[in-house]
């Protein structure tokens, strides 16, 4: 956004975004866990940053229908590997 552009201008450097859903960030998480990506699930309430970000690097993307979740999110062409109504449901389901 505009803040990143301002920082790039002020420093004469290109920014490297290191947060969800950037692939370098997700790869760093996988490296730290030292687990095969297909055995890791990112659990979150945002279908774009959490589910899609995880799936783009080969992890599972599990959606919890709390916080940022909206029912219309499910019609965007991103399909969570699992969907839970709440954190409590998630704990019962794993």
FENCORHU-V20170 format. One record per pair of residues at least 24 apart in sequence whose ideal C-beta (glycine too) atoms are under 7 Angstrom apart, sorted by the first residue. I is the first residue (numbers start at 0). J is the second residue. Records with the same first field share a line. If there is no record, write none. Layout:
# FENCORHU-V20170
I->J / J
This chain:
# FENCORHU-V20170
19->48 / 49 / 52
20->48 / 51 / 52 / 55
22->55 / 56
25->52 / 53 / 56 / 58
26->56
29->56
42->89
44->68
46->72 / 75 / 77 / 79
50->77 / 79
51->77
63->89
